[in-house]
């Protein structure tokens, strides 16, 4: 049996949840490009489904990942975890407001420009955050160290 000097966290489920969230964003983008009015019901359903994954993901990070990092002897990694957690509060608040605003087809259809603008802003922020976690945070957690950042892909005009 292998013994770990530091608390061990398997972050595969977090990565899988990121993949699910990215898939929801891509499906919303495709629906939007095919016609927001015509696909408003599907868009609203995607937002509701994505919200369930986002809430589960954030709760799991707060209850499982961050406490382990706080207890770790690697102070730099613990600090990085607290930094990512603090930054996420604002992003989560923006996403929750977006999801509450656009969780029905009627609301989406009633304000196409408002939906498009907020979706582009909020979903881009969520996308970029997940890319940072995938590129910088999760590899550091897996290695148990903090290392240099690499490059990541970016997006623009998700629903333009």
KEPAMI-420419 format. One record per residue: x, z, y of N, C-alpha, C in turn; residue number from 1. Coordinates in steps of 0.02 Angstrom, whole numbers, padded with zeros to 5 digits, always signed. Layout:
residues N
(r (X,Z,Y),(X,Z,Y),(X,Z,Y),NUM) ...
end
This chain:
residues 160
(r (+00042,+00000,-00059),(+00000,+00000,+00000),(+00044,+00000,+00062),1) (r (+00026,-00043,+00110),(+00066,-00049,+00171),(+00042,+00003,+00222),2) (r (+00089,+00034,+00255),(+00074,+00084,+00306),(+00094,+00057,+00373),3) (r (+00051,+00066,+00423),(+00066,+00042,+00491),(+00086,+00101,+00534),4) (r (+00138,+00090,+00574),(+00160,+00143,+00619),(+00110,+00153,+00676),5) (r (+00081,+00098,+00698),(+00031,+00099,+00751),(-00038,+00087,+00719),6) (r (-00092,+00108,+00753),(-00158,+00091,+00727),(-00164,+00015,+00721),7) (r (-00195,-00008,+00667),(-00201,-00079,+00653),(-00270,-00104,+00672),8) (r (-00273,-00161,+00706),(-00336,-00192,+00725),(-00335,-00264,+00700),9) (r (-00384,-00282,+00661),(-00393,-00351,+00640),(-00439,-00384,+00691),10) (r (-00412,-00431,+00729),(-00451,-00461,+00783),(-00482,-00527,+00763),11) (r (-00483,-00543,+00699),(-00513,-00606,+00677),(-00587,-00611,+00698),12) (r (-00624,-00555,+00694),(-00694,-00559,+00713),(-00702,-00574,+00788),13) (r (-00656,-00548,+00829),(-00659,-00563,+00900),(-00645,-00637,+00913),14) (r (-00598,-00664,+00877),(-00583,-00736,+00883),(-00642,-00778,+00859),15) (r (-00673,-00757,+00805),(-00732,-00793,+00780),(-00789,-00791,+00830),16) (r (-00799,-00734,+00862),(-00851,-00730,+00913),(-00834,-00774,+00973),17) (r (-00771,-00778,+00991),(-00752,-00825,+01044),(-00770,-00896,+01024),18) (r (-00756,-00915,+00963),(-00773,-00983,+00940),(-00848,-00994,+00943),19) (r (-00888,-00944,+00926),(-00961,-00951,+00930),(-00983,-00960,+01003),20) (r (-00955,-00920,+01047),(-00973,-00924,+01118),(-00953,-00992,+01147),21) (r (-00893,-01015,+01130),(-00872,-01081,+01153),(-00918,-01136,+01127),22) (r (-00941,-01128,+01066),(-00989,-01177,+01038),(-01054,-01176,+01077),23) (r (-01079,-01117,+01094),(-01140,-01113,+01135),(-01130,-01148,+01202),24) (r (-01073,-01136,+01234),(-01059,-01167,+01299),(-01057,-01243,+01291),25) (r (-01025,-01268,+01239),(-01023,-01340,+01227),(-01092,-01369,+01215),26) (r (-01133,-01334,+01177),(-01202,-01358,+01165),(-01242,-01359,+01229),27) (r (-01234,-01309,+01272),(-01268,-01308,+01337),(-01245,-01366,+01380),28) (r (-01181,-01380,+01378),(-01154,-01436,+01416),(-01185,-01502,+01393),29) (r (-01188,-01511,+01327),(-01218,-01573,+01300),(-01292,-01579,+01319),30) (r (-01328,-01524,+01313),(-01399,-01524,+01332),(-01408,-01541,+01406),31) (r (-01366,-01512,+01447),(-01370,-01523,+01519),(-01356,-01597,+01535),32) (r (-01306,-01624,+01504),(-01289,-01694,+01517),(-01343,-01741,+01492),33) (r (-01379,-01721,+01440),(-01434,-01762,+01413),(-01498,-01755,+01454),34) (r (-01500,-01706,+01499),(-01558,-01695,+01542),(-01581,-01623,+01540),35) (r (-01571,-01589,+01595),(-01588,-01518,+01598),(-01663,-01507,+01588),36) (r (-01704,-01547,+01623),(-01776,-01538,+01617),(-01799,-01549,+01545),37) (r (-01774,-01603,+01515),(-01795,-01621,+01447),(-01770,-01570,+01395),38) (r (-01715,-01537,+01409),(-01685,-01490,+01361),(-01686,-01418,+01385),39) (r (-01729,-01402,+01432),(-01731,-01335,+01461),(-01747,-01282,+01408),40) (r (-01792,-01298,+01362),(-01809,-01249,+01309),(-01748,-01234,+01266),41) (r (-01712,-01286,+01246),(-01653,-01277,+01205),(-01599,-01239,+01244),42) (r (-01590,-01256,+01307),(-01540,-01221,+01349),(-01557,-01147,+01352),43) (r (-01620,-01130,+01365),(-01640,-01060,+01370),(-01629,-01025,+01303),44) (r (-01644,-01058,+01247),(-01633,-01028,+01182),(-01558,-01017,+01169),45) (r (-01517,-01064,+01191),(-01444,-01056,+01183),(-01419,-00997,+01224),46) (r (-01446,-00988,+01284),(-01425,-00932,+01326),(-01443,-00866,+01292),47) (r (-01503,-00862,+01265),(-01525,-00800,+01231),(-01481,-00787,+01170),48) (r (-01468,-00838,+01129),(-01426,-00830,+01070),(-01354,-00812,+01088),49) (r (-01328,-00845,+01139),(-01260,-00831,+01162),(-01255,-00759,+01188),50) (r (-01306,-00737,+01222),(-01306,-00669,+01249),(-01300,-00617,+01194),51) (r (-01332,-00629,+01137),(-01327,-00582,+01082),(-01255,-00578,+01057),52) (r (-01221,-00634,+01053),(-01151,-00634,+01030),(-01106,-00601,+01083),53) (r (-01118,-00616,+01146),(-01078,-00587,+01200),(-01086,-00511,+01200),54) (r (-01147,-00486,+01194),(-01158,-00413,+01194),(-01124,-00380,+01134),55) (r (-01130,-00411,+01076),(-01097,-00384,+01016),(-01022,-00384,+01025),56) (r (-00995,-00438,+01051),(-00923,-00445,+01062),(-00897,-00391,+01109),57) (r (-00930,-00383,+01166),(-00908,-00334,+01215),(-00913,-00263,+01188),58) (r (-00967,-00249,+01152),(-00974,-00182,+01123),(-00920,-00168,+01071),59) (r (-00904,-00218,+01030),(-00852,-00209,+00980),(-00784,-00199,+01012),60) (r (-00770,-00237,+01065),(-00707,-00227,+01100),(-00703,-00156,+01129),61) (r (-00757,-00135,+01162),(-00758,-00069,+01194),(-00755,-00012,+01144),62) (r (-00787,-00020,+01086),(-00792,+00035,+01038),(-00737,+00033,+00984),63) (r (-00709,-00026,+00971),(-00660,-00030,+00916),(-00590,-00049,+00940),64) (r (-00585,-00100,+00981),(-00519,-00125,+01000),(-00486,-00081,+01054),65) (r (-00519,-00070,+01108),(-00487,-00034,+01164),(-00470,+00038,+01148),66) (r (-00510,+00075,+01110),(-00489,+00143,+01092),(-00425,+00143,+01049),67) (r (-00418,+00094,+01005),(-00357,+00090,+00964),(-00297,+00075,+01009),68) (r (-00305,+00030,+01056),(-00250,+00013,+01102),(-00232,+00073,+01145),69) (r (-00282,+00110,+01168),(-00269,+00169,+01209),(-00229,+00222,+01170),70) (r (-00242,+00225,+01105),(-00208,+00275,+01063),(-00139,+00251,+01039),71) (r (-00123,+00189,+01051),(-00060,+00161,+01027),(-00001,+00192,+01064),72) (r (+00055,+00193,+01030),(+00116,+00218,+01061),(+00147,+00167,+01108),73) (r (+00128,+00104,+01101),(+00153,+00051,+01144),(+00114,+00054,+01210),74) (r (+00143,+00086,+01259),(+00110,+00098,+01324),(+00097,+00033,+01361),75) (r (+00141,-00016,+01354),(+00131,-00080,+01388),(+00070,-00116,+01360),76) (r (+00062,-00114,+01295),(+00003,-00145,+01263),(-00060,-00106,+01281),77) (r (-00056,-00040,+01283),(-00114,+00000,+01304),(-00134,-00017,+01375),78) (r (-00084,-00025,+01419),(-00098,-00043,+01489),(-00130,-00113,+01493),79) (r (-00104,-00160,+01454),(-00133,-00227,+01453),(-00206,-00224,+01431),80) (r (-00220,-00184,+01380),(-00289,-00176,+01356),(-00335,-00149,+01410),81) (r (-00312,-00098,+01445),(-00353,-00069,+01499),(-00363,-00120,+01556),82) (r (-00312,-00158,+01570),(-00318,-00210,+01622),(-00370,-00262,+01603),83) (r (-00366,-00287,+01542),(-00415,-00337,+01519),(-00485,-00307,+01518),84) (r (-00492,-00245,+01497),(-00557,-00213,+01494),(-00586,-00205,+01565),85) (r (-00545,-00184,+01612),(-00569,-00175,+01681),(-00590,-00242,+01712),86) (r (-00551,-00294,+01700),(-00568,-00360,+01727),(-00633,-00385,+01697),87) (r (-00647,-00368,+01635),(-00706,-00394,+01601),(-00770,-00366,+01630),88) (r (-00768,-00308,+01660),(-00829,-00278,+01688),(-00864,-00324,+01737),89) (r (-00827,-00354,+01782),(-00855,-00399,+01832),(-00882,-00463,+01799),90) (r (-00844,-00489,+01752),(-00864,-00550,+01717),(-00928,-00538,+01677),91) (r (-00930,-00481,+01642),(-00990,-00464,+01603),(-01051,-00457,+01648),92) (r (-01042,-00426,+01706),(-01096,-00418,+01753),(-01123,-00486,+01777),93) (r (-01077,-00531,+01793),(-01097,-00598,+01814),(-01133,-00634,+01757),94) (r (-01107,-00629,+01697),(-01139,-00663,+01641),(-01209,-00634,+01628),95) (r (-01215,-00568,+01628),(-01280,-00537,+01616),(-01332,-00557,+01668),96) (r (-01312,-00562,+01731),(-01358,-00585,+01783),(-01378,-00658,+01770),97) (r (-01331,-00700,+01751),(-01345,-00769,+01734),(-01395,-00773,+01676),98) (r (-01382,-00735,+01624),(-01425,-00738,+01565),(-01496,-00713,+01580),99) (r (-01502,-00661,+01621),(-01568,-00636,+01641),(-01606,-00688,+01683),100) (r (-01569,-00722,+01726),(-01600,-00770,+01771),(-01625,-00832,+01734),101) (r (-01589,-00855,+01684),(-01602,-00921,+01654),(-01622,-00918,+01581),102) (r (-01655,-00865,+01560),(-01671,-00857,+01489),(-01738,-00886,+01468),103) (r (-01771,-00923,+01513),(-01832,-00958,+01495),(-01828,-01030,+01521),104) (r (-01862,-01075,+01485),(-01863,-01145,+01506),(-01895,-01153,+01574),105) (r (-01946,-01115,+01589),(-01980,-01121,+01653),(-01933,-01105,+01711),106) (r (-01892,-01055,+01703),(-01845,-01037,+01757),(-01792,-01092,+01766),107) (r (-01768,-01118,+01711),(-01719,-01172,+01715),(-01749,-01233,+01750),108) (r (-01810,-01252,+01729),(-01842,-01311,+01758),(-01862,-01301,+01831),109) (r (-01874,-01239,+01851),(-01896,-01225,+01919),(-01840,-01232,+01970),110) (r (-01778,-01228,+01949),(-01721,-01231,+01996),(-01661,-01263,+01962),111) (r (-01665,-01327,+01954),(-01611,-01364,+01918),(-01544,-01355,+01953),112) (r (-01543,-01363,+02019),(-01479,-01357,+02055),(-01451,-01286,+02051),113) (r (-01495,-01237,+02057),(-01473,-01167,+02052),(-01445,-01152,+01983),114) (r (-01480,-01176,+01932),(-01457,-01166,+01864),(-01389,-01199,+01855),115) (r (-01384,-01261,+01874),(-01322,-01299,+01865),(-01263,-01265,+01900),116) (r (-01274,-01244,+01962),(-01220,-01212,+02001),(-01198,-01146,+01969),117) (r (-01248,-01105,+01951),(-01229,-01040,+01922),(-01199,-01048,+01853),118) (r (-01226,-01095,+01814),(-01198,-01107,+01747),(-01126,-01130,+01753),119) (r (-01112,-01177,+01798),(-01044,-01200,+01806),(-00997,-01144,+01825),120) (r (-01017,-01102,+01871),(-00974,-01048,+01894),(-00965,-00995,+01839),121) (r (-01019,-00970,+01812),(-01016,-00914,+01765),(-00986,-00936,+01698),122) (r (-01008,-00992,+01672),(-00982,-01014,+01607),(-00909,-01034,+01611),123) (r (-00888,-01061,+01668),(-00817,-01076,+01677),(-00776,-01012,+01677),124) (r (-00802,-00961,+01711),(-00768,-00896,+01712),(-00763,-00866,+01642),125) (r (-00817,-00869,+01605),(-00817,-00844,+01536),(-00767,-00884,+01493),126) (r (-00770,-00950,+01499),(-00725,-00993,+01462),(-00652,-00977,+01477),127) (r (-00636,-00974,+01541),(-00566,-00960,+01560),(-00544,-00892,+01537),128) (r (-00588,-00843,+01539),(-00571,-00776,+01515),(-00556,-00777,+01440),129) (r (-00598,-00811,+01402),(-00586,-00813,+01330),(-00521,-00850,+01315),130) (r (-00504,-00900,+01354),(-00441,-00935,+01344),(-00382,-00888,+01357),131) (r (-00387,-00847,+01409),(-00334,-00797,+01423),(-00328,-00747,+01367),132) (r (-00385,-00724,+01341),(-00382,-00676,+01285),(-00351,-00709,+01224),133) (r (-00372,-00770,+01209),(-00345,-00806,+01150),(-00271,-00820,+01158),134) (r (-00250,-00835,+01219),(-00180,-00855,+01231),(-00134,-00795,+01241),135) (r (-00157,-00745,+01278),(-00113,-00691,+01300),(-00127,-00624,+01265),136) (r (-00190,-00605,+01264),(-00208,-00538,+01242),(-00208,-00530,+01166),137) (r (-00245,-00572,+01131),(-00249,-00564,+01058),(-00182,-00573,+01024),138) (r (-00142,-00623,+01043),(-00075,-00627,+01011),(-00033,-00565,+01024),139) (r (-00038,-00536,+01084),(-00001,-00475,+01099),(-00025,-00418,+01055),140) (r (-00090,-00413,+01045),(-00117,-00361,+01001),(-00093,-00372,+00930),141) (r (-00094,-00434,+00907),(-00072,-00448,+00839),(+00002,-00433,+00829),142) (r (+00042,-00447,+00879),(+00114,-00433,+00875),(+00129,-00360,+00889),143) (r (+00083,-00328,+00924),(+00095,-00259,+00945),(+00141,-00254,+01004),144) (r (+00151,-00310,+01038),(+00195,-00311,+01096),(+00164,-00355,+01149),145) (r (+00191,-00352,+01209),(+00170,-00395,+01263),(+00225,-00446,+01275),146) (r (+00208,-00509,+01272),(+00257,-00562,+01280),(+00238,-00610,+01335),147) (r (+00277,-00662,+01345),(+00263,-00711,+01398),(+00200,-00751,+01382),148) (r (+00165,-00771,+01434),(+00104,-00811,+01426),(+00123,-00884,+01413),149) (r (+00079,-00917,+01376),(+00088,-00989,+01365),(+00035,-01025,+01405),150) (r (+00032,-01090,+01398),(-00017,-01129,+01435),(-00082,-01131,+01396),151) (r (-00136,-01145,+01431),(-00201,-01153,+01399),(-00237,-01212,+01430),152) (r (-00288,-01234,+01394),(-00328,-01288,+01421),(-00376,-01260,+01472),153) (r (-00401,-01302,+01515),(-00450,-01280,+01563),(-00508,-01328,+01565),154) (r (-00562,-01308,+01598),(-00620,-01351,+01603),(-00642,-01353,+01675),155) (r (-00680,-01404,+01692),(-00709,-01408,+01758),(-00777,-01442,+01752),156) (r (-00822,-01423,+01795),(-00888,-01455,+01796),(-00924,-01454,+01730),157) (r (-00931,-01396,+01699),(-00963,-01391,+01634),(-01029,-01428,+01632),158) (r (-01071,-01415,+01680),(-01139,-01441,+01679),(-01152,-01488,+01738),159) (r (-01100,-01515,+01767),(-01108,-01558,+01825),(-01140,-01623,+01806),160) 
end
